[in-house]
Amino acid sequence: MQELIKCYGCGAWVKDIKGVPHKYIGAAAGCWEIYGEILAKEYGGYGYPDPTHRLTADTYAVQHPGQPSRQAIQSVNVHLVRLYLVLEKGLSMKQATIAMTRVLRHAGKFAWLEPPQPNGRITVLDVIKAQNIEEHMKVVEAWAKDVWKAWAIHHEKIRRLVRQYLSE
């Protein structure tokens, strides 16, 4: 039987497999493998369900922030921006992506945001269990809201980024 380890990003108990899953995403290789299975479902079986797919990417990136580095800082900030714009401001994914791109132009000014503990209670283990597109979309939305809520300590910083860089 495969041994399990706790993913240092989301806390899910995943297979202990070898490998470096991503350059700056902070996930155990077993968690990254499940994320890959989720993406395969989205791209293949579910026909790329945008905006759900983008919520999947944003949520995973924020839940697996990695270690302070230019790329990790940029990733967490920009994915939190899009979660904020979609979940709190009610923007469409297309509008949020355009706004996120404008904010991203200032990535050099982003700061490291210390990840919350726990970093959400819903994980890839919950998402992978979805049996159909409707269930998948529902779980991904709940996951995104759960992880956004976990980052509450940094919500005002994200709101300020948006106000500052979208008002230019």
N, C-alpha and C positions, 0 to 999 in steps of 0.2 A: 504494500500500500504506500502511496506517495505521501511523504511528510508534508505538513502544512506549516507555513510561517505567516506572521501577521504583516500585512503590507504596511510599510512605514508612511504611506500617504493617507490611505483611507481607513486602515485598521482591519480590513477584511482578511479572513484566514484563507490563504491561497496556496496552491502547490509551490513547493520549494524547488524551483528550477533554476538552473544556472543561466547567466547572461546579463547583459546590461541592456535594459529595455529601451532607454531613450537618453539622449544627451543631457537634457535638463529637466524632464518630467521625473518627479520623485516617486517611483512606483517599484514594487517588487516585480521581478520578471513574471511570476505567476499571475499577478494582477494585470500586467500589461497584456498578457496572453488572453485573458478574459475580455479586456477592452477590445482587442483585435477581433475576437469572436462577435462582440456586439457590433463593431463596425462592419464586419462581413454580413451580418444580418441586415443592417441598414442599407448597405450598398447593393446586396444581392436580393435576399428574400423580401425586403420591404421597399425596394425601388427608390432608395435614397430619399427618405421622408424629411425634406427640409420644411420647416425649421427645426424639427426634432433632432436631426443630425447635428446641427450647430449647437443646440443645447447640450447634447451628449459631449461634444468636444470641449465646450466651455466648462462644463461641470467636471469632467475628468481632469482637465488641466488645473483647475482651481483646487480640486480635492487632492491633487498630487503635485504640490508646488516645488518640490525639490529643495535645493540649497541655494542660498543667495549667490546669484551670478547675474550678469546682464540679461541673459536670455530668460532665466527663470523669473526675474523681477518683471520683465516686459510681459511675459506670458500671463502671470497671475493678475497683474493690473489690467491688462487689456481684456482678458476673459471675464474678470469681475465687472468691468465696465459694461460689457455686453449683457451679462446676467442682470445687472442693475437696470439697464435700458429696457430690456424685455420684461422682466418680472415686476419691477416697480413702476416704471414710466409707461409701460404698455405699448412700446414701439413695436412695429412689425420687425421680424428678423432682418429684412432688407434694410429698413431704416436704421436699426441698431448697428448693423454691419458697416454702413456708410459712416455713421457717427463714430464707431469704434476705430475706423481707419483714420479719421481726422485726429482723434485723441492719440493714436499710435505714433503720429508724427513727432510727438513730444516724449517718446519713450526714454530718451536720455535723462529726463527729469523725474522719472518714476523712482519710487523708493521701495525697498523690501518691506513687505507686510508679513509680520510674524503669523504663521498659520495657527488657527484655533485648534484646541484639543477638547473634544474630538472634532474632526473636520467633517462634520455631517454624520448622520446615522444610516443613511441609505448608501449602498455601494454598488459596484458592478455586479456583485453576487445577486442583488435584487433585480437588477436590470436584465441580466442574462436569462432569468427565469420566465420572462414574458413569452407567452405562447402565440401571440399574434400581434399585428401592427397596432391595433387599438390599445391593447394592454401595454405594449412597449411604449407608446406615446404617453400614456398615463403615468407609467413608472418613471420615465425620463423627466417629465415635468415635475413630479414629486421630488425626484432626486435633485434637480436644479434648485427648487425652492428650499429644500433641506440644506444643501451646501451653501446657498446664498445666506440663509439664516445663520448658519454656523459662523460666517464671517462678519457678523453684526458689529463687532468691535471696529471694523475698518469701513463700514458703510459710509460714514461721513467723509472719509478720505476719497472714496470713489466718487461720491457726489460732487466733491470739490474739483476733482480732476475733470469731470464732465462739464461742470459750470465754467471752469477756467478755460478749457481748451475747445469747447464748442461755441463759446461766445466770441471768439476772435474773428 
